[in-house]
Amino acid sequence: MDPHLLRTFVAVARCASFSAAADELGYTQSAVSQHIAALEADLRTPLLHRRPVTPTEAGARLLEHAEPLLLRLAAARADVTRLAEVPTARLAVGTSAPAAPVLAAKLADVRAARPLASVTVRVLERESVVRQVADGTLDLGLVDGVAAPTDPLRLPDAGPLTTHAVAVEPLVVLLPTGHPLTGRAGLGLADLADARWIDAPETAMPLDRLRAATGIEGYRPCLRYEGTDVRGLIALATAGHGLALLPESALHGVSSGVAVPIIAPRLTHRTELLHRGLLDGPAALLAAALTA
């Protein structure tokens, strides 16, 4: 399949509109229609319903393959072009919000060793960090998540990325002062299934992961937080708007609320470093500092 046609199909399916996809891709609407028609002719089946614009059964199946395929193509291009590039003193690093303190603590080592290096730090959604490391937009990425004590994180398939464990720490649930459970030395997640939670998928443990870890259909969100500022989430939790599950280090210096360790099931908060192939320059220095 022509990747240009596949990219157009993904854009139309995501936007649910031929005209919106055309604006996003910089094509005319007629060109987008021609791309979709050519892809449908190649696969000999309709891929999109036109009114409203939604994937057919075959289109939905193709979408499952399309985004990983496009990401692998971008990763292959990044790997090949990287070999021909002249090394520079620039460094682009992406991090998920909870992993940002780990990066901040080690970035000083690079800046001291390479004071003239141009450093860019982007705080992104976890999947965006993985994609942008794979396609060469970022030199390094830091992602966090919840895993069993000896397990790696489950990351999207983005091609041949190298991963290193950077930090493993306990998980705590943040309770407002005066909550009935603040006197406990530890809590099991099952004890909290009926509590009211803040749904903050990019700054705390996603609630669907809580359900999967416990096998319990609970953990009802009473508020959704769509930011990447962990301090904003902490302020909401300590004000009583819902519970949040966070790494222990996120609460250093927080004077309000009560953090109680999670003791069952056995889960940890894990931070991993991602990169492509061999590193040099400022990226190699930062990777060495993070994994020391």
C-alpha angles and dihedrals in degrees: 000000000000107000091214090060091045091052090052091049092052091050094050092047092048095046094039086218136087092210095048090049090050091053091048094049097039094241132123116258088245091056091050091051090050091051092052092046091050092050092048090049091050092051093037094227138087112261102183136039107224104212104063100011104240132140119266117227089270090046092053090052091049091051089059088061101031103071095046089047093051091046092052090050091052090047091051091051091048092050094050097043091047090063091058097044123106109239112256137193091241123111127189117189129181125198138178112239099256090048094053095091090057090053094045092053093055103033091081089069091061095044091051093049095040107027092168095053116116107230126193121187121192124190105210144160111282096250091048090056091054093046095048093049089050095050094044098250089118128040093205137009136198119203131175136200146141122282142152111277096266100029126101121231119273104242131181115267102261102155130267102345123162115227131194129184109242104172138002119188142158124278121233133188114228113224128184116249109273096029110145092240098052092099094062120108090214140355137213117225089235088064089062101047093107096044124106112256139195109235102221106154096176099043105032139023107301112245093234087059089054090053092048093048094051103028088228124128099221136085096112115198116230094178134020119219113197099180133103095219107108091194090059090054091048091052091053093047095047090048089060101254093128144308125286131196111219142162112270093242092060089071098054107128094013108133101184130064128026126266115210120188120243109234102173134080097023103250133149136195108246130193120197134190118224130196143147121252123310120355132215139173120014092347091060091048093051093046090051091050093049095049099039 
